[in-house]
Amino acid sequence: MSSHLQYLLLGTGSGAVVAALALGIVITYRASGVVNFAHAAMGMFLAYTYAALRTDGDLLVPVLGLPGRISLLPENYRFAWGTAFAITMGLAALYGLAIHTLVFRPLRNSPALAKVVASLGLFLYLLAIANLRIGTQGASVAVPENLLPDDVVRVLGTDIQADRLWLAAIVALVTVALALLYQRTGFGLATRAAAESEKGAVLLGHSPDRLAALNWMLATMLAGAAVILFAPITSINPSTTSLLFVPAVAAALVGGFRSFALTALAGLAIGMAQSEIQNLHGTYAWLPDVNLEYGLPFLVIIVTMVVRGETLPTRGSLHRGHFPPSPAPRRRAWWVAVLAGGGIVAALTLSTDWRAALIVTATSTVLALSVVFLTGYIGQISLMPMALAGISAFSLVKLHDVGVPFPFTPVLAALVAVAVGLVAGVPAVRVRGMNLAIATLAAAVAIEELVLKWEWFTGGAGGTEVPAPSLFGIDLDVAAPGSANNRPAFAILTIVVAALCALAVCNLRRGRTGLALLAVRANERAAAAARIDVTRAKLAAFGISSFIAGLGGALYAYAHPNLSVNSFVVFQSLTLLALTYLGGIASVAGALTAAALADGGLVTTALGSEGSQTQYAVNGLMLMAVAVLYPAGISGAVYRLRDRLTRRVAARREQEVVAAAATPAPAR
């Protein structure tokens, strides 16, 4: 019993930082209607900023293209902890103001999808810029000293470090202060009024934009302070610290994105429960050797959504945005034949490096098509496509092990992904938009930790070997010695599969299925009134999208004979959605553009910038810019330019016809 109590009390430290981050997420949502997926990443970068000020007297610069560090003090000097903390909080307020002004204020009238991808772009940018400034080798560091008392105290007969209890006490005080701020002050009442009705707030003389900016500043300061205080307990890391967003948003959901008290209590409870799950994992040998505690936030999110349905409170915005237009494909068979034929010719004539780029592009096309079908056509924002691809990839290996031959293995493996996708997509029956994005992000983290890191299933850190495919005696293996590597036969296989998937998605878009999906995307109630089964349409979209993602995962497995789980982590799903939105999330052309831009694809191979952190930072910046300036993506901008030119040519012809009709005929 004492060990259980000790682990529960130890969990108050992590629970406190989860609660503090959750409070910041609630503040930004109430102020601007944005669930900031980069909230924990912002706290991570601010903690690194504080550590640099304390250790070297240097300022970390978060702007790409500028010097990474600026020395503020002479050599061998550093800031005192109070000064460093004050500077960091000032920077936090400045960063919060800049992010609101440059990114989310222009998106205030945009749909949930644009806000999600903008925050994901910010997430990816902060992750890359932190690795650039700190270095990937030394990114796991701790803040130089503990700002809280860390002596051992005895509580209920159990020894525990005092800093955990201090963190919990600080969060309790912050929760009370926030409750009083938003209930008893003019600023808080104005913020609540703007959340209920922006039009009403304007009539009362309040500026929703100014209120949102102040709240963003407050939330960013809270995130930075939380991670700085938490970092001495466990070292911070760009990836793991940024994913604290998942338990934090679970706590915010329990609080209904309204109640600070319930949010803080839920955050503390999640942290304590995760600590106890770790204790149980070490106590009972029969439990699977996976990180079971990562499944708890997903369980909390699913239960909350199933019980409550739409868990995010609606906001009285002045305007309502719309999804990017989804143009009907024209001459689809001709375009697919031309592109596939060109790819096959290139696979037969180009060097091994370009064949590798073709393989990556074709595989990424299939994966991006799964995002286009689910998010672009029906508006269901899923952040787990790479998790489903990973399920399919490792299922393919297991099917090969039991003697299932090619080509049945990739089809059956994709069906396994469909089963998992339908289970994880159950919340889609009742929720959509930001709610579903939260649920699928939690599902992706849970799948990664509970399934993809299960050594029996994936081979653990060493990965697993993928058998080479063959069909009718034709060797379709990707590997070969020297310049014959990335064999043309396998490249042609990936191109053919990508072409068939693209043609299938085009046909579905042009048929009754596509019209039904677009109707659900536009207005679920109107679609139901038109006798469209909304529940069936959503589940069908999840199933088809999961199958396509499963095929992409199978191709990826065959392309990497030594398959590693690192290829299917949650950040890969975020990158896939980001690139697809960048290319144009509502069209097949957008999927092709995203595939060409993928790491190792045709564009990065041509530019020679494959895999650099700078490229990832640029992708994040481009994603935010596209979300603000070109919501339809690159392909959408091209379609719009084409339509504009077509209308201009038609208008000119009409003018010529009118002028010709008005000109009198020459006299005879």
ChimeraX attribute file (.defattr): number of C-alpha atoms within 10 A of each C-alpha:
attribute: neighborCount
match mode: 1-to-1
recipient: residues
	/A:1	5
	/A:2	11
	/A:3	13
	/A:4	15
	/A:5	17
	/A:6	20
	/A:7	21
	/A:8	22
	/A:9	23
	/A:10	22
	/A:11	23
	/A:12	27
	/A:13	27
	/A:14	25
	/A:15	32
	/A:16	32
	/A:17	29
	/A:18	34
	/A:19	36
	/A:20	31
	/A:21	33
	/A:22	33
	/A:23	32
	/A:24	29
	/A:25	30
	/A:26	27
	/A:27	27
	/A:28	25
	/A:29	21
	/A:30	24
	/A:31	25
	/A:32	25
	/A:33	24
	/A:34	21
	/A:35	25
	/A:36	24
	/A:37	27
	/A:38	25
	/A:39	28
	/A:40	31
	/A:41	30
	/A:42	26
	/A:43	25
	/A:44	29
	/A:45	30
	/A:46	29
	/A:47	26
	/A:48	28
	/A:49	30
	/A:50	28
	/A:51	26
	/A:52	22
	/A:53	27
	/A:54	23
	/A:55	17
	/A:56	17
	/A:57	24
	/A:58	23
	/A:59	22
	/A:60	23
	/A:61	16
	/A:62	20
	/A:63	12
	/A:64	16
	/A:65	8
	/A:66	9
	/A:67	11
	/A:68	17
	/A:69	16
	/A:70	12
	/A:71	14
	/A:72	14
	/A:73	14
	/A:74	10
	/A:75	10
	/A:76	8
	/A:77	14
	/A:78	19
	/A:79	19
	/A:80	12
	/A:81	17
	/A:82	11
	/A:83	14
	/A:84	21
	/A:85	22
	/A:86	12
	/A:87	16
	/A:88	24
	/A:89	22
	/A:90	14
	/A:91	18
	/A:92	27
	/A:93	21
	/A:94	15
	/A:95	19
	/A:96	21
	/A:97	21
	/A:98	16
	/A:99	17
	/A:100	23
	/A:101	17
	/A:102	13
	/A:103	19
	/A:104	25
	/A:105	19
	/A:106	13
	/A:107	22
	/A:108	22
	/A:109	17
	/A:110	19
	/A:111	18
	/A:112	25
	/A:113	24
	/A:114	26
	/A:115	25
	/A:116	23
	/A:117	25
	/A:118	30
	/A:119	25
	/A:120	23
	/A:121	31
	/A:122	26
	/A:123	24
	/A:124	27
	/A:125	29
	/A:126	25
	/A:127	25
	/A:128	26
	/A:129	24
	/A:130	28
	/A:131	21
	/A:132	18
	/A:133	19
	/A:134	21
	/A:135	13
	/A:136	14
	/A:137	7
	/A:138	9
	/A:139	18
	/A:140	16
	/A:141	16
	/A:142	19
	/A:143	24
	/A:144	16
	/A:145	14
	/A:146	15
	/A:147	14
	/A:148	15
	/A:149	12
	/A:150	16
	/A:151	9
	/A:152	12
	/A:153	13
	/A:154	10
	/A:155	14
	/A:156	8
	/A:157	10
	/A:158	15
	/A:159	15
	/A:160	18
	/A:161	18
	/A:162	18
	/A:163	24
	/A:164	22
	/A:165	22
	/A:166	18
	/A:167	22
	/A:168	22
	/A:169	14
	/A:170	14
	/A:171	23
	/A:172	20
	/A:173	12
	/A:174	17
	/A:175	22
	/A:176	13
	/A:177	13
	/A:178	17
	/A:179	15
	/A:180	12
	/A:181	14
	/A:182	17
	/A:183	15
	/A:184	11
	/A:185	11
	/A:186	11
	/A:187	16
	/A:188	18
	/A:189	14
	/A:190	23
	/A:191	28
	/A:192	19
	/A:193	21
	/A:194	27
	/A:195	24
	/A:196	17
	/A:197	18
	/A:198	23
	/A:199	18
	/A:200	15
	/A:201	19
	/A:202	15
	/A:203	10
	/A:204	12
	/A:205	9
	/A:206	18
	/A:207	16
	/A:208	22
	/A:209	17
	/A:210	16
	/A:211	18
	/A:212	26
	/A:213	23
	/A:214	18
	/A:215	26
	/A:216	29
	/A:217	25
	/A:218	19
	/A:219	26
	/A:220	30
	/A:221	24
	/A:222	24
	/A:223	29
	/A:224	31
	/A:225	23
	/A:226	26
	/A:227	26
	/A:228	30
	/A:229	21
	/A:230	26
	/A:231	23
	/A:232	19
	/A:233	18
	/A:234	13
	/A:235	14
	/A:236	23
	/A:237	23
	/A:238	24
	/A:239	18
	/A:240	14
	/A:241	19
	/A:242	23
	/A:243	22
	/A:244	21
	/A:245	24
	/A:246	24
	/A:247	28
	/A:248	31
	/A:249	31
	/A:250	29
	/A:251	34
	/A:252	30
	/A:253	27
	/A:254	23
	/A:255	23
	/A:256	19
	/A:257	24
	/A:258	19
	/A:259	16
	/A:260	28
	/A:261	17
	/A:262	20
	/A:263	29
	/A:264	30
	/A:265	19
	/A:266	26
	/A:267	32
	/A:268	27
	/A:269	21
	/A:270	27
	/A:271	28
	/A:272	23
	/A:273	20
	/A:274	24
	/A:275	24
	/A:276	22
	/A:277	20
	/A:278	14
	/A:279	16
	/A:280	16
	/A:281	18
	/A:282	12
	/A:283	11
	/A:284	9
	/A:285	9
	/A:286	8
	/A:287	11
	/A:288	13
	/A:289	14
	/A:290	16
	/A:291	18
	/A:292	17
	/A:293	20
	/A:294	21
	/A:295	20
	/A:296	19
	/A:297	25
	/A:298	25
	/A:299	16
	/A:300	19
	/A:301	27
	/A:302	24
	/A:303	14
	/A:304	20
	/A:305	23
	/A:306	16
	/A:307	11
	/A:308	15
	/A:309	17
	/A:310	19
	/A:311	20
	/A:312	20
	/A:313	15
	/A:314	12
	/A:315	16
	/A:316	17
	/A:317	18
	/A:318	12
	/A:319	12
	/A:320	11
	/A:321	14
	/A:322	15
	/A:323	22
	/A:324	22
	/A:325	18
	/A:326	19
	/A:327	14
	/A:328	17
	/A:329	17
	/A:330	10
	/A:331	9
	/A:332	17
	/A:333	14
	/A:334	10
	/A:335	14
	/A:336	18
	/A:337	15
	/A:338	12
	/A:339	13
	/A:340	20
	/A:341	16
	/A:342	12
	/A:343	21
	/A:344	21
	/A:345	13
	/A:346	17
	/A:347	25
	/A:348	14
	/A:349	12
	/A:350	13
	/A:351	16
	/A:352	17
	/A:353	15
	/A:354	19
	/A:355	27
	/A:356	24
	/A:357	25
	/A:358	29
	/A:359	30
	/A:360	24
	/A:361	27
	/A:362	31
	/A:363	27
	/A:364	32
	/A:365	31
	/A:366	30
	/A:367	34
	/A:368	31
	/A:369	31
	/A:370	32
	/A:371	32
	/A:372	28
	/A:373	29
	/A:374	24
	/A:375	26
	/A:376	29
	/A:377	27
	/A:378	26
	/A:379	26
	/A:380	27
	/A:381	26
	/A:382	29
	/A:383	27
	/A:384	34
	/A:385	32
	/A:386	28
	/A:387	34
	/A:388	31
	/A:389	30
	/A:390	32
	/A:391	30
	/A:392	34
	/A:393	32
	/A:394	27
	/A:395	26
	/A:396	29
	/A:397	24
	/A:398	17
	/A:399	17
	/A:400	19
	/A:401	12
	/A:402	8
	/A:403	9
	/A:404	15
	/A:405	14
	/A:406	16
	/A:407	11
	/A:408	13
	/A:409	22
	/A:410	28
	/A:411	18
	/A:412	20
	/A:413	25
	/A:414	29
	/A:415	21
	/A:416	20
	/A:417	30
	/A:418	24
	/A:419	16
	/A:420	18
	/A:421	27
	/A:422	20
	/A:423	14
	/A:424	22
	/A:425	25
	/A:426	19
	/A:427	22
	/A:428	25
	/A:429	16
	/A:430	16
	/A:431	21
	/A:432	22
	/A:433	20
	/A:434	22
	/A:435	23
	/A:436	24
	/A:437	23
	/A:438	26
	/A:439	31
	/A:440	25
	/A:441	26
	/A:442	31
	/A:443	29
	/A:444	27
	/A:445	24
	/A:446	23
	/A:447	26
	/A:448	27
	/A:449	18
	/A:450	18
	/A:451	20
	/A:452	25
	/A:453	22
	/A:454	19
	/A:455	16
	/A:456	12
	/A:457	16
	/A:458	24
	/A:459	17
	/A:460	14
	/A:461	12
	/A:462	12
	/A:463	18
	/A:464	21
	/A:465	17
	/A:466	20
	/A:467	15
	/A:468	18
	/A:469	19
	/A:470	14
	/A:471	10
	/A:472	6
	/A:473	7
	/A:474	9
	/A:475	13
	/A:476	18
	/A:477	20
	/A:478	21
	/A:479	16
	/A:480	10
	/A:481	8
	/A:482	8
	/A:483	10
	/A:484	13
	/A:485	16
	/A:486	25
	/A:487	23
	/A:488	26
	/A:489	16
	/A:490	24
	/A:491	27
	/A:492	24
	/A:493	16
	/A:494	28
	/A:495	26
	/A:496	19
	/A:497	19
	/A:498	27
	/A:499	22
	/A:500	16
	/A:501	20
	/A:502	23
	/A:503	19
	/A:504	12
	/A:505	23
	/A:506	22
	/A:507	17
	/A:508	15
	/A:509	23
	/A:510	15
	/A:511	12
	/A:512	11
	/A:513	15
	/A:514	22
	/A:515	16
	/A:516	21
	/A:517	26
	/A:518	21
	/A:519	20
	/A:520	24
	/A:521	22
	/A:522	16
	/A:523	11
	/A:524	18
	/A:525	13
	/A:526	12
	/A:527	18
	/A:528	14
	/A:529	11
	/A:530	11
	/A:531	10
	/A:532	17
	/A:533	14
	/A:534	20
	/A:535	16
	/A:536	11
	/A:537	18
	/A:538	24
	/A:539	18
	/A:540	16
	/A:541	25
	/A:542	29
	/A:543	23
	/A:544	20
	/A:545	30
	/A:546	33
	/A:547	27
	/A:548	30
	/A:549	33
	/A:550	36
	/A:551	30
	/A:552	33
	/A:553	34
	/A:554	27
	/A:555	28
	/A:556	24
	/A:557	28
	/A:558	25
	/A:559	23
	/A:560	16
	/A:561	17
	/A:562	13
	/A:563	22
	/A:564	22
	/A:565	23
	/A:566	15
	/A:567	18
	/A:568	23
	/A:569	20
	/A:570	25
	/A:571	24
	/A:572	17
	/A:573	24
	/A:574	22
	/A:575	23
	/A:576	24
	/A:577	30
	/A:578	26
	/A:579	28
	/A:580	36
	/A:581	34
	/A:582	30
	/A:583	29
	/A:584	31
	/A:585	36
	/A:586	30
	/A:587	30
	/A:588	29
	/A:589	24
	/A:590	27
	/A:591	31
	/A:592	24
	/A:593	26
	/A:594	32
	/A:595	30
	/A:596	24
	/A:597	21
	/A:598	26
	/A:599	22
	/A:600	24
	/A:601	24
	/A:602	23
	/A:603	19
	/A:604	17
	/A:605	19
	/A:606	12
	/A:607	8
	/A:608	11
	/A:609	14
	/A:610	17
	/A:611	12
	/A:612	13
	/A:613	20
	/A:614	18
	/A:615	16
	/A:616	21
	/A:617	25
	/A:618	18
	/A:619	22
	/A:620	28
	/A:621	19
	/A:622	18
	/A:623	32
	/A:624	27
	/A:625	18
	/A:626	22
	/A:627	28
	/A:628	20
	/A:629	12
	/A:630	17
	/A:631	26
	/A:632	27
	/A:633	27
	/A:634	21
	/A:635	24
	/A:636	24
	/A:637	15
	/A:638	14
	/A:639	16
	/A:640	14
	/A:641	12
	/A:642	12
	/A:643	12
	/A:644	12
	/A:645	12
	/A:646	12
	/A:647	12
	/A:648	12
	/A:649	12
	/A:650	12
	/A:651	12
	/A:652	12
	/A:653	12
	/A:654	12
	/A:655	12
	/A:656	12
	/A:657	11
	/A:658	11
	/A:659	11
	/A:660	11
	/A:661	10
	/A:662	9
	/A:663	8
	/A:664	8
	/A:665	8
	/A:666	5
	/A:667	4
	/A:668	3
